[in-house]
Amino acid sequence: MPAPITEKFEQMTLEITDDGTAWRKICGLVGVTITRTAAFDTSEVPADCDDESLPLKVERAIRTIEVSVSAEGVWAQQSHEDIQDWFYSGQTMDIRVGHQNAATGDTQYEMGPALLTTLTNQRTKGQKVSASLEIQFDGTPTRAAKAA
């Protein structure tokens, strides 16, 4: 069995854009976590219409799919105003998370409008000021395949 093909730190990206064509990374972030969650409904269904003594079956159906991004690192002057404007506007901004080492034809980007729901800065004596962001996609992101 062959060894797994892995992805390096710099190959998983988080980028923002104002116009959908010029993408830029948020400077200073050294930790990014992408969370994909499916909410579902559960129904109890008779296992056998003729034998009601049997336990019910549990069936599930997906109700919603949600994707969020958590990121942390150091405060960077280069991204300060972009992040402040995004948060205080209360508006969505187009973002994309990328897997640059995806195989051709596999999903390289998950992208779409997103809200910056939490922006935290923290100072600790002797340390650089830190930054922490919570981002929620507004709807299900679009998936884009890696071109050849």
N, C-alpha and C positions, 0 to 999 in steps of 0.2 A: 504494500500500500504506500503511495507517495506521501511525502510530508505536506502539511498544510501550507498554502500560500497565505501569508499574513499581510497586515497593513501597518505601516509605520505611523508614528505620531503625526507627522506633517501631512500625511495622506488623508486624514479625516479632517475635513474643513468645515468652518462655519463662516458664512459670508452674508453681507447685506448689500442692497442696491437701492438707488433712488429711481432708476429708470429701467431696470430689468436687463440692461446690457453690460454696464460697468460694475462688476462685483468687486468688493473689497472685504478683507478679513477685519474683524474687530481686534485691534492691537491689544496685546497684553494678556489675552486669555490663554491659559496653559492647561486647562481642564475643561472638557466638553462632554456632556452626557446626553444622549438622545434616548428618550423614553417613548415607546409606542405602546398604547393601551387600547384594548378592545373591551368595551362594556357590553354585557349581554343580558338577555332575559332568560329566565328558566321557567319551563312549564313541566308539570307532572302529568304524564299521559298514561292511560291504561296500557298494560303490557299485552293483555289478551282480553278481547271483548267477551269471550265466552267464559273465561275463568277469572272472576273478579277477586279471587283470593290471592292472586299473584301480586307481588309488589309493583308499584307504578314505575314506569320508565321516566328518567329525567332527560328532557330535550332542551337544548340551548340554541339561541339564535343571536347573532351579533346585532346590537342596536346602534352602536357608534364606534368609530375609530378616532383616537386622539393621539396627536404627536406633540411632544414638548421637548424643549432643550434647556438644560441647565449648564451654565458656564461659569468658571471662576478663574481668577488670575490676579494680575496687578493692574492698578489704574494706569492708563496710558493717555498722555496728553493728545496723541494722534486721534483717538476715538472718543474723547471726552464729549465734545459737542454733538457728534452724531448720536451717541447714546442718550444724552440729556434731552435733545430735541425729540427723539423717538419716544422716550418715556412721557415727557410732559405734553406731547401732542395728543396722547391717548389714541393715536391712529395706528393702523397696521403699517408694517414695512415689509417689503419683499425680502425674504431670506432664503438661503439654501444651505443644506448640510450635504457634504459630499464625501464619497468614498472613492478617492482617486485611483485606488488599486483594484477597482472592480473589473471583472472580465468584460470584454467587449460584448455588448448586448444585455448585460446585467444593469441593475439600477446603480447609476453613479450619483445622481442628485435627487433629493427630496426637497421640493421648493414650493413657496407660495407666500401669501400674506400672513403675517404673524404679529402678535402683540407682545410688547415687552411688559410683563406683568409685575416683575419685581426687579429693582435695581438697588443693590446694597454696596456701600463702601465702608471699609473698616480700617482703622489705624491702630497699630500696636507699636509702642516705643521700640526703636531699633530695627523695625521692619518697614518695607515699602507699603504704601496704602494698597489694600486689596480691593477687588471688584468681584461682584457676584451678580449674575443675571438669570432670570427665569423667563423663558420665552414660550408662548403657546401659539401654535399654528391656528389660524382662523379657518377652520374647515380641515378637510383632509388634504395633505400636500400632494402636489403632482409629482410623479416619479418620472425621471428622465434617464434613458439608457445611455450607456457609454458607447460612443461611436467608435468605429474601427480605426 
